[in-house]
Amino acid sequence: MRYIVGTFVVMTVMFTVNVVFAATAEPGEYLDRRVEIWNLFFRMMVVAITIGAVVSGTIIWLIWRFRESHPNAKPTKYEGTDW
């Protein structure tokens, strides 16, 4: 299953890069692939950093909200029972 997902990801990236190169190139013009690759990398990094910030913020909020010393924290039915 891991190989199928990896193959799918590689094929998607290859297709996306080809579409970006084909969409930016007009007939008779030269294409600077270094600039296009950097642009694609920059856009993907912006998305990755945004998603990382949201996930990190959610984790920090969960840790802060459900800490033991929170004033509204109540023990669950499983806490405080003797084995």
C-alpha positions in Angstrom: 0.0 0.0 0.0 2.9 2.3 0.8 4.3 1.9 -2.7 1.0 2.7 -4.3 0.6 5.9 -2.4 4.3 6.9 -3.1 3.8 6.2 -6.8 0.6 8.2 -6.8 2.4 11.2 -5.2 5.3 11.0 -7.6 3.0 10.9 -10.6 1.0 13.8 -9.2 4.1 16.0 -8.8 5.3 15.1 -12.2 2.0 16.0 -13.8 1.8 19.3 -11.8 5.3 20.3 -12.9 4.5 19.5 -16.5 1.3 21.6 -16.4 3.1 24.5 -14.8 5.9 24.5 -17.4 3.4 24.1 -20.3 1.1 26.9 -19.0 3.9 29.4 -18.6 5.7 28.8 -21.9 4.4 30.6 -25.0 5.5 29.6 -28.5 8.8 31.2 -29.4 9.9 32.0 -25.8 12.6 30.4 -23.8 11.7 29.0 -20.4 14.0 29.5 -17.4 13.3 26.3 -15.6 15.3 27.4 -12.5 12.9 30.3 -12.0 9.8 28.1 -12.4 11.2 25.4 -10.1 12.0 28.0 -7.5 8.5 29.6 -7.8 6.9 26.2 -7.4 9.1 25.4 -4.4 8.3 28.8 -2.8 4.5 28.3 -3.2 4.7 24.8 -1.8 6.7 26.0 1.2 4.1 28.8 1.9 1.4 26.1 2.0 3.5 23.8 4.1 4.4 26.5 6.6 0.7 27.6 6.9 -0.5 24.0 7.5 2.4 23.5 10.0 1.4 26.7 11.9 -2.3 25.6 12.1 -1.4 22.1 13.3 1.1 23.4 15.9 -1.4 26.0 17.1 -4.0 23.3 17.5 -1.7 21.1 19.5 -0.6 24.0 21.7 -4.3 24.9 22.3 -5.2 21.2 23.1 -2.3 20.9 25.6 -3.2 24.2 27.3 -6.9 23.5 27.4 -6.7 19.9 28.7 -3.9 20.3 31.2 -4.2 18.9 34.7 -4.1 22.2 36.4 -6.9 23.8 34.4 -9.6 25.2 36.7 -12.5 23.4 34.7 -10.7 20.1 34.5 -12.8 17.2 35.8 -11.6 13.7 36.2 -13.1 11.1 33.8 -14.9 8.1 35.1 -11.7 6.0 34.6 -9.5 8.3 36.6 -9.5 7.8 40.4 -10.7 4.3 40.3 -8.6 1.6 42.0 -7.5 -1.4 40.0 
